[in-house]
Amino acid sequence: MAALREAPQLMPAASRENRLLAWIWMPVVALLWAICFPFITIGLPHAPPLFFAALRALLSGLLLALVAILQSRRHGLRLRRRDWPALAAIGLTFTAMGFGGMFLGAGRLSPGLATVLASTQPLLAALMAAAWLDEPLTRCALLGFTVGFAGVTLLSLGGTDGGDNGYIAGVAWVLVAAIGTAAGNVLLKRCAQGAVLLPMAVQLVIGSGLLLLASAIAEEPWSVHWTLGFSGSLLVLSALATALMVVLWYWLLAKMPLGRLNVFSFLTPAFGLAIGYLYFGERLDTGQAAGIAVILLGIVILQFEDR
């Protein structure tokens, strides 16, 4: 894992084999990301949101650490001293901000709507990659970014018709999650090489500690109702939507440019809306539908920036 202060190296063009791997596994990553909000919604009535997020991060981190230890005889188990600042930064952005904003926003928005809003992450990542990864910000990318956030504005205004004061807060928290995830993805891209399991386990545990601290400061005394629904949602979120998802994502980042992988992020809101419609009976008002359409247009425009 390269230190963050080291200059980024340009990645050679993706091979045909790596492109095939992206086509096979990135839809899986998008689906795993899309199921986050529905399962968060199922578990939230039974635990404080930040504490729930910390449990998700901690359990997934411990799971990856266990697998890393079991594989240590063959691959070794070591982190260099200069890796720790990078992992702490990823834990703060990708896990603490990403998970915290996601859980705080999920209780105020419908699952499909929250998934679409979180999918502004590629637009944010494009700006950050231009600054931190020396990836040029093309006119197409800038147009996609502008259109996408015009959609966010429409989406925010569209939900105020019902007088729900928590709607704007929900939008704000999901955007915090998108910003943290985008920053974490850029940091992951700079570090993506070599071992996968142990670095991901460490950053998840670091992020869970930050979330526990935030929960201790901001929330009521920790109380969890260990129902079957909550336990099942926590297990799915930890094992599938976190542990498996981040390992696949980190592995693919080592093989492909961030921009080419983010092309597949368009599948996430599509999956999210489908899940919301089929299982949660979601219905959108005119303003929300217009905002979603504009966000998706911005994401689509962004996908053509390298062409």
Secondary structure, 3 states (H helix, E strand, C coil): CCCCCCCCCCCCCCCHHHHHHHHHHHHHHHHHHHCHHHHHHHHHHHCCHHHHHHHHHHHHHHHHHHHHHHCHHHHCCCCCCCHHHHHHHHHHHHHHHHHHHHHHHHCCCCHHHHHHHHCCHHHHHHHHHHHHCCCCCCHHHHHHHHHHHHHHHHHHHHCCCCCCHHHHHHHHHHHHHHHHHHHHHHHHHHHCCCCCHHHHHHHHHHHHHHHHHHHHHHCCCCCCCCCHHHHHHHHHHHHHHHHHHHHHHHHHHCCCCHHHHHHHHHHHHHHHHHHHHHHCCCCCCHHHHHHHHHHHHHHHHHHCCCC
